[in-house]
Amino acid sequence: MENFIWLVPALPLLGVIINTLLGAAALRGSHHHAPGDSHDTHAADHGVHHDNGVRRVGWLASAMVGLAFVLTLVMLVQLLGQEAKVGEENGRFFDITYWQWMAAGDLRIPFGFLIDQLSLTMMLLVTGVGFLIHVYSIGYMSHDPRPTRFFVYLNLFIVAMLMLVMGNNFVMLFLGWEGVGLCSFLLIGFWFEQRDPPWAATKAFVVNRIGDFGLLMAMFAIWGLTKNAEGGALHSLVFREVLAPENVGSLQFVQTAFLGTQYTAAGAIALMLLLGVTGKSAQIPLFVWLPDAMAGPTPVSALIHAATMVTAGVYLVIRTAPIFELSPSVMNTMALVGVATAFIAATIALGQYDIKKVLAYSTVSQLGYMVAAVGMGAYGAGLFHLLTHGIFKALLFLGAGAVIHGYGDEQDMRKMGGLRHKMPRTFATYMVGTLALAGIAPLAGFWSKDEIIGHAWYGAEGGATHRGIAIFLILSSMLTAFYMARQVAMVFFGEQRDKSIHAHESSPLMIWPLIILAVGSVLGGLINLPGLHPLTSWLEPLLGEEAAPFHVGLAAVVMVLALLSGWAGFTYYRRAERRIKATHRDPLHRWGGDFYAIFEEKWGFDSLYNAIVVQPYKYLSNVLGKAFDVVIIDGVVNGSANLVGLTGRGLRTFQSGYVRSYALMFLVGVVAVLGYFVLR
């Protein structure tokens, strides 16, 4: 099996190549409407699609990802049955180098894959959930004029994420890291004819570059500062060399300056890595790009938020845990960043009306849980929540896409209502995802979220700080239940508020992925069920983390609080049904007032960045465009032309054709020569 590991990323890449070369033929003779047009034009089909060319493109792309998932399962079985390697703490892994990729001086970068417990777990999520999103996209994008391009980008997204989690060195991780950034730019801005998608894509790309800078600087520092057991420079970026205990420990004894302050090398590198995490995993203060990413097609939102891009930051922390553990202060900072993000994003979700933006801020909040968990050293709990969240958040986004698809492309929840009667299957699966996200037993979110809160509350090493983190995580959990109950009440209950829209259920091609994900949302807790802890046991040789005890009392209190909060939200919005209109303020304004306005305005983050970054940058670009470009650049070019023209006009007078002019010039020349010799 080791010889076929390369097939996992190669299969989706093959889908990219085939669809790029042959995709145009699949679209020949197809009939589509323009992107962004209302689905009312094909509502009579009730999601039944007739474009076989488009379906071939989609099924090819889906098959490549599905085969990659099957290979990953086979790899899992083989790794489980592998004998532990003698002398290796992490006894089960495949570390294969295919060729020497880069060589310059002391720098040697191999092209190879590291398949261990962590990377294999991430591969299962990426390929499994990615496959379902691909299948769903066949139905969702069948009326788009560019499905070939869409599926090429979608396959490429999977390839990039697989390179990120499979690479055996920092450079290959960075290649995948930048690859998912590029693919997110292409997919968020997929409907570039519209106004918002290009801006959202650019925003995501630019904000992520800030985090990418941190990761790149960390890589330079790791290569230059890590020493081997003999005290010499290691000069390596290979994970199993850099992160080996005898090598990574040297970073604790090397002093370096970072941002004007003296740190150990481990502390400085951990800070730079944390900057990368805040960008890619959408943490404060770099979370502003993720909600705007909703401008892309809904399957893209599901892929970014559930299985690929935003999980990369959490994966990076777990992969480089030996570095972070050498700097407890950075770990505490990371935990505080995570809990602040979880709470603030949950409050912002209360003030959103776009069905996808509620879920987007929910993703930011849940990522805060994961970052807080790994910041407290609970790597297994963080990865557990990453996995369960990937399942039920994909379900919620695809469910929201089914609502949008069947409701004339409308995304404003204030114009919806009563859709449980028109979309019963979508409603049933959406409720499963909602309960899982709210942390209601026995669904997956209950087990993973409780494990994080339990670690914060009972973790002996954290003291009062971790207790404070636990309290805010519980408050965030209550807010999550409230805003999801609000969303369900506005979308699925009451009367349909916009009677002009013909609502209908989606096709089986879109519903079946929802059903499978709903089953996963119910059974996902088995991944790390208390008492058994299969995930923690699976990761223990790699992370050295033992299973935490399950605290029934705390779990019951947290769930009861979530139930009460959800009941309050649902009841309030059901009773305020008549006041829910697109032209009216939210019913919560009666009680929240200015506080609720802050939530609606996203705590002013977008306005602040617009004032201190965007507008000054635009002003500077205008000044440079008008002053520097026009006056200096154009001035030099135009001035040179004018000088040549002026010189030509002056010299042209000497070529008059009159003998008397030539005689005069001859006389002047003779006098000048004679004068020179006389005066010398």
N, C-alpha and C positions, 0 to 999 in steps of 0.2 A: 504493500500500500504506500510505502514511503516514496516510491518512484512515481506515484500518481498524484501527489499533493498539489503539484503545479496546475493540475486540471481544474481545481476549484475556482481560482480566478480566471483561468484560461477559457472556461466555458462561457461565462458572461461576455468576456472579451471577444470570443468567436461570434456571439450574437451581435455585438457592436459592428464587427467587420461585415458579416453577411447582410445585416439590415442596411448598413451604409451602402453596400454595393448593389444590392438587389431590391431595396425598399421601394424605389421609384416605380418598379414594375407592379408591386402589390397595390399601388394607389391608382394605377391607370384605369380609367373608366369609372372611378368612384365618384359619388355625389356627396358633397359636404356643404355645411354652412360655415360662415366665417367664425373664427374663434371669438368666444365671448358673446355670441348671439344667444338669445333666449332659447332654452330647451323646449319652449312652447311649440316651436316649429316642428318638433318631432315627438310631442307628447302623445300623439295618437298611437305611436309605436309602443308606448309603455315600456320603453327600454329594450325593445326587441330590435336587434341590429341585423342588417342585411348585407353589410359590406364585407364580403369574404376576404378581399385583399387586405383590409385593415386587420381583420382577425388573424390572418396568417402572420403578419408582422408581429402582432402582440403575442401570439402563441409561440412563435419562435423565441422571442425574448424571454417569455415565461419559462419555456422548456429548459433554456440554458441555466437559468437560476434554479429551477427545480432539480435539475441534474446535479448542480453544485451542492444543493442541500442533501441529496441522497449520498453523495460522496462524503460529505461532512459527517453524516450519520454512520457510515461505514468506518470512517476514521475514528469516531468516538468509540465504537465497539472494539476496534483494534487497540486503541490506547488504554481502554479499561482492562483488556486482557494482557497487556504488555507487562513483562517482568520488570521490576524496578532495576534501574541501572546501578551497578555496584559503585559505591563512593559518591553517589549523587543524592543530595537532599531532595531535590525534585526528581524523583525516579522515573516518571513517565513523561516522555516528550520525544518529538522528532525535531532535530535541528539539522536542516539540510542546506548546504551551500551549492549552488549550481555553477556559478562562475564568479571570478573577480570582476566586479562591476566598475569600480573606480580605483585608480592607483596614482598618487601624486606625492612624492616625498615619503613622509612617514604615514600618510593617510592611505588606508586600505579599506574599501567598502565592498563587501561581498553582496551578491544578489542571492538571497536565500530566505527560507521560511522557518519560523519557530512555531511548532504546533505543540502547545502545552495545555494545561487545564484552562487557563484564562483565554487564550486565543481561540481555542476550540469552542468554548462557551459563547464567545462573541460571534464566531462564524455561524453557529446554529441560529442565533437571533437574526443576523444579517440575511442569511440565505432563506431561512424559514419564513419570517415575516415579509421579507422582500419578495419571495415567490407569490404570496397571497396578494400583495399590493400590485404586482405585475398582472395577475389574472384579473383582479378588479378593474385595472386600468383599461383592459380590452373593452369592457362595457362603457366605462366612463368617458373614454377618449374617442369612441368610435365615430362620432360626428365631427371630429376636429380635422381640419385640412392637412395637418402635419403630424399624423400619428407615428410615422416612421422616425422622424427626428425625435419625437418624444421617447419612444422606446429605446432608441440608440442612447440618448442621454440617461435614461433610467438604468439600462444595463451598465453603462459606464460608471454610474454612481455606485452600483454594487461592486464593480471591479475595484474602484478606488478605496472603498471601505474595507474590502477584503485585503488589499495590499497594506492598509493601515494596521489591521489587527494581526496579520500573518507575518509581516516582515520581521526578520531577526535582528534588525539594527535600527538606529534612530533615523538614518537617512531614508530607508524604505518606509518607515512610519511617516516621515515628513512628506514623502512623495504621495502617500495615500491621503495625508492630512490636507495637502494642497489640492489633491484631486477631488476630494469631496467638496472643498470650497469652490472649485471651478464648476463642478456639476451643479451645485446649489445655485450658482449665478446663472447658469444656462437654463435651469428648470424653473426657478422663481420668475425669471424674465421671459418665460416661454411664450406668453401671449404679449409679445412686444408691441403689437399694434395699439394696445390699450395704454392709458396714461400711467397707472400705478405700477404694473409689474417691472418695467425697466428701472424705475427709481428704487423699488424694493430690492431688486437684484443688486444694484450698485451699492445700496446701503449695507446689505449683508456682506458683500465682498470687501468693502472698505473697513467696516468694523472688525471683521475677522482678521484683517491684515495686522491689526494691533496685537491680537493674541498670537498670531503667527510669528511676529517679531520676537515675542518672549520665548517661544519654543526654539526658534533659530539661535538666539543668544545662548540659551541653555545648552544646546548641542555644541556650540563652539566652546563653552566653558567646560563641558564634560570631556571633550576631546583634549583640551589643553591642560586641565588641572588634575585629572584622575591619575593616580600613581599605582604601580603594581606592588606586589608584596616585598620586592627588593628596594622600593623607594624610587625607582626610575619612572619616567613618564610612560603611561600605558598607551596613549595615542590610539584609542579604539572607540568605536561607537556601536559595537556589537553588544546586545543586551546581556548575554550570558558571561561576557568578559567584564563589562563596566559594572554590572550589578552584583557580581560575585562578592561575598562578604570581605574577602581579603583585599579587594580593590576599591570598592565603594566606600569603605571605612576611611580611606585616606582623605576623602573630601571633608571630613570633620576636623582635620588638623591643618588645612590650608586656609590662610586668611586672604580675603580679597575685598576690594571696595565695590559697592554696588549702590547706585543712587546716592552717592556721597556719604555712605555709612559703611563701617567695617562689618563684614559678615564672615562666617566660615564659608568655604566654597559650597558646602552642602546647602547652607541657608540661602545663598545668592542664587544657586541653581534652582532650588525649590521655589523661590519667589518668581523666577522667570518662567518656570513651568506652570505656576499658578496663574500667571498672566495668560498663558496659552489656554488654560482651562476656562478662565472667565470669558474668553472670546468664543471658543468653539462650543462650550456647554452653556452659553448664554447666562452667565452670572453677573450680578451687579459689579461694576457699572456698565458692562458691555452686552447687556441682554436685549438692547433695543432693536436689534436686527431681526430677532426671531419672530415676533408677532407680525411684522411687516412681510415676512416670508409667506404669509397666507395669500399673497397676491397671485401665486402660482396655482396650477391645477391641484385639486385636493389630493390625489394620490402622491404628489410631490410632498405636500404637507405631512402626510402620514409617514412617508419614507424618512424625511428629515427628522421628524419629531419622535419617531418610534424606534427605528432600526439602525439608522446610520449616523448622520453628522453630529447631532448633539450628544450622542453617547461617547464620542471619541475622547472628549475631555476627561470623563470619568475613567475610561479605559486607560488613558495616559497616566493618571494618578496611581491606579492599581498596579500598572506595569512598572512604574518607577518608585514604588512604595519604599524600597530600601533607601532612596535618597531623601524622601520626605521624612522618614522616621529619624533621620539624623538632625532634623530641625523642628523640634516641638513647637516653637513659636509660629512657624509658618503653618504647621498643621492646625493650630488653634485659629489662626487667621482664616484659613480655608473653611473651617467649620463655621465660623461667624459669618463669612461671606455667604455660605450655603444657606444658613438659617434666615439671614436677612433677605436673601433672594426668595426663599420659600414663602415668607410672610408677606413681603411687599407685592410679589406677583399675584398671590392669592387675593389680596385686596383689590388690585387692579382688575382682576377677572370679574369682580362684582359689578364693575361699571361698564362692561362691554356689551354691545348689542349684536355684533357680528358673531354668528354661531361658531365660526372657525377661530376668531380671536379669543373667545372665551377659552377654547381648548388650547390655544397657543400660550396664553398666560398660565394656564394650568400646567403645561409642559415645563415652562420656566420654573414654576413653583416646585414641581416634582423633581426637577433636576437639582434644585436647591436641597431637597431631602438627600439625594445621592451624594452631593458634594459635602454636605454636613456630615454624612455617615463616614465617608472616606477620610474627612478631616479629623474625625474622632478615632480613626484607626479601625473602624468597623468595615473592612473591605468586603467581607462576605455579604453583610447586610446591604451595602451600597450596590454591589453587583446583583444581588437578589432583587432589589427594587428596580434596578435597570432592566432586568429581564421581564419581570411581571408588568412593569409600566410599558415596555415595548409592545407587549401583547394587547393590553386593554386600551392603550392610547391609539394604537393602530386601528382597533375596533371603533373607537369613538370618532376618529377622523374620517374613516371610510364610511361610517354611519352618517356623519355630517355631510359627506359628499353625496350619499344617496338621497338625503333630504334636499340638498341643493339641486341635484340632478332631476329630482321628481317635482320640484317646486319652482320651475322656471328660472333657475340660476339665482334665485333670491337668497341672500345671506342674512338679512336683517330679521332678527327673531321677533321684533315687534310687529312684523307683517305676517307672521306665521300663526300657529294655533290649531289645535284639533287634528293634527296630522297622524295621531295614532290610529285613527279610523281609516285613513287613506293609505298609510304605510305600516301595516301591522307587524310585518317581519322586521323592518328597520327599527321600529319602536321597541320590539322585544329584545333585539340584540343590543340596542343602544342602552336600554335599562341595565343590562348585565354589565356593560362597560362603565356606566355611571356608578353603580353600586361598588364595583371593583375599585374605581378611582377614589370613591368616598371612604374606602376602608371598611366595608361591611363584611362580616364573616358569613360564609366560609370562603368568600371569593379571594382571588390572588392578592389584591391590594391590601387586604387586612393583614395577611401574614408578613408581607415585606415591609409595610409601613410600620407595623408594630415592632418589628425587630429593630428598626432604626431608633424609634422613640424609646424602646426598652433599654437599648445600649446607652442612650443619652442620660436616661433617668437613673439607671443602676450602675453605670460604669464607674468603678471606684477611682480611676485615675483622673477623671475630669473634674470632680468636685462641683462647686457651685456653678461654674461656667457651663458645664454640661447639663446641670439641672435647668438653668435658664434656657439653654438650647432646646431641651425637651418641652418646656412650657410653650415656647413659641412654635415649635413643630406641632404641638397639640392644637394650638389656636389656628394654625394654618390648615390642619385637618378639618376643623370645624368650618372654616371658611370654604374649604373645598366642597364639603357636603352642601353648604348653603348655595354657592353659585351654580353647582350642578343641578340642584333641585330647582333653582330659579330657571335654568335653561330648559329643563324638562317641562316645567309648567308652561313656559312661554311658547315652546315649539310644539309639544304633543298634546296639550290639554286645552280646554276651553273651546271657543269657536274660531274657525278660520277667519283671520282678520282681513285678508286681501282676497275677496271673492272672485277677482278677475283671473286668478291663477288656477289652472287645472292641475291639482296635485295627483300624483300616481306613484305606485310602488316601482322599484327598480327591477331590472331583469335578474333571473337566477344567476347569471354570470357575476353580478355584483353582490348578490345576497349570500351566495355560498361562502365566500371569504369571510363575511361578517359572522356567519354561523360557526365556522371553524375557530375564528378568533374569540367568539363568545365562549365556546367550550374551553379554549385555552385560558380565558379569564377566570373560569370557574375552577379549573384543575391546576392552574399555575402555581398555587401555593404548595403543591406537592414537591416542587423543585427544592424547597428548603423547609419542609414541614417540621415544626418543633418536635423534639424527641428523636427524630431521624437525622435531620440536617444533612441531606445528601449533598447539597451544593457546598456547604462549609467543609464537609469531609473531603469532597473532591478537590477543593482549593487548598486544603491544609498543608500538603507538602510544598506548595508554592509560596503561600503567604504566612504559614506558621501560625494561623489564627484558629483557636478552638471555638467550638459551638457555644453560643451564649444561651443561658436558660430562658425558658418562656415564662413570662410573668402574667399569669391569668388575670389577676386583679387589675393591673394597669391596662392590659388589652381590653378588658371589659369596660373600664371607665372611658377609654378613648373612643371605643365604638359607640357607647351610649351617647356620649357628647356629640359624635358625628350624626347619629340618628336624630337626636333632638334638634340639632342645627339644620339638618336636611328637612325635617318635618316643618320647622319654622319657616324656612325659605319657600317650600312648596305651598304651604297653607297661605302665607302672606300673598304670594303672586296669584294664587287661585282666587282669593278674595278681591284682589286688585285688578281682576281681569278687564274690567271696563276702562280702566285708566291706562292700559298698555296700548299705546298708539305711537306711530313713528314720529308724530308731530308733538308729542307730550314728553315731559321729563319722566324719568323712571320713578315708579312708586316709592322707592327707597329714599327719594329726596325729602319726603315728608319727615323722615326720622333722621336721616344722615346729614342733610343740609350741606354745609361747606365741606364736611369730611367726605361725603359721597362725591362731591364735585372734584375733590383731589383724586379720588380713585378713577373717576371718568377721565381726568386729565393725565393719568398714568404717573402720578406724583410729580409731574412736571419734567420728567427726564427728557422726553423728546423736545419740549420747548427750551429747556436749558441747553441741550446740545445744539439745537438750531441757533440759539442766540450766541453761544460762545465758540462754536466750531463752524457750522454750516454757513451762516450769514457772513462772518468775517472772512471765511475762505472765498465765498462768492465775491465779496467786495474786493479782496486782494486780487482775485483772478480778473475782475473787470478792470481794476487799475492797471495791472500788468498788461492786460489785453489792449487797453487804449493808450497807455503811456509808453510802456516798454516796447510792446510789439509794434505799435503804429509809429511812435516817435523815433525810437532807436533802431529797431530792426528794419522797419520799412524805410526809415530815414537814411540808413547806411546804403541800402539797396537803391532807393530812388535817387539819393544824393550822388552815388557813383555814376548812375546813368546821366544825371543832369550835368555832372562835371565833364563827362566825356562829350556830351552834346555841346556844352559851352566851349570846350577846347576845340572841337571840330568846327564850330561856327567861326571862332577866331582865326584858325589856320586857313579856313576856306578863303579868306580875303586875299591871301597871298597867291592864290591860283585864279587871278582875274582874267588872264588872257591878253592884257594890254602890255605892249613893249615898254611904255613909259614907267609902268609900275615895277617891272623887272629891273629896268635901269636904275630906278630910285633905290630899290633894295640892294642892288649891286654896289651903288655908291655908298649907302649906309654901311654895308659890310666892310668895304675898303677902309672907310674912315674909322670904323671900330677897331680893325686890326692894327692900323697905323697908330691910333691913339694908345692901344695897349702897349706897343713896343716903345713908344715915346715916353709914356708915363712910368714904365717899369724901371 
